[in-house]
Amino acid sequence: MSLRRLLDSTPAQLAGRSADLLQLVVLTGTALATLYGVGTTWVVALHLPPLALVLLAPLLLTVVVTAYYLRCVYRPPDFVIEELDGSLVVTRVPGDDGPDHHRYAYTRRQRVRATRQIRLVGVRSHWSGQNRVVEEASSLFPEHRLLDGAVAEEDGRVYRWLYLLGPLARGRRVNVGIKQVFEDVYAPMKPYYRESCEERQVRKLSVRVQFDHGDAPAEAWHVVWRRTRSGSSRQEVARTRCRPSAEPTGEKVVYELTRRRPDPECAYGIWWRWPEEPPRRNADAAARRAGDEGVIRTPSRERR
């Protein structure tokens, strides 16, 4: 086992949290002992009533605990997402030597506001199924560089960072985005697409799925998933049948979902059923068992 995996293991993380808690207890005890000695001397020297020390001690203890929390525990986000727009264009592709599969053109565009000086804006995705990449992930804006983790980590997510090629000052805004094209040629993806706030405050979140008119789903739903207490998966908490948005040409079928100030702990998206799939009574249960962020799991290097 490598040192990095050992440090990232659950026992190591619990040990680190226990060490932080022990540090807090020792710091609090030291502060209380110091305050007791200084306070007692101060009360005796100024001939103040003992009640003054009793009232002052809880106030000073609160200040110590608050300062420790802000210094060692609280980690504010580097940026706030003002708008998040996710889009998935689904197209049926004839198989070379087998059944048809689908091609997915995925784009994610964000407008972020820095809460401190930053150079990197992180994004993450999680796929289901087995696929081949037609176009590698790249930045939507040529003035940025994409740093791609390329391989899913233990939580199933692929982490990427957009390098802004310079510092972005606190309070400044910037538009960033990524795009990627892939096909589920090895195993079909699960019929849903969603985006989450990634535990950040988001003012507006939009999800859009587009199909060719001749390959449109039989039905679709707006679905909301919430992270479980363990944080390892999501469970469906709401489902509403939706109709496609109007398209002037009539050649495309589009489903959209827009939420203002969505819950940071939730993910929002579209779940659909293909015409060849019979209606299932346990569709809700299948949705709850769906994977985490995004739509499709990035394939391993050996499968490409």
Secondary structure, DSSP 8 states (H G I E B T S, - for coil): --HHHHHHSHHHHHHHHHHHHHHHHHHHHHHHHHHHHHHHHHHHHHT--HHHHHHHHHHHHHHHHHHHIIIII----SEEEEEEEEEEEEEEE--SSSS-EEEEEEEEEEEEEESS-EEEEEEEE---SEEEEEEEEEESSTTSEEEE--S--TTS-EEEEEEEEEEE-TT-EEEEEEEEEEEEEEE---SEEEEE-TTS-EEEEEEEEEEEGGG--SEEEEEEEEE-TTSS-EEEEEEEEE--B--SSSSEEEEEEEEES--TTEEEEEEEE-TTS---TTHHHHHHT--SSSS-----GGG-
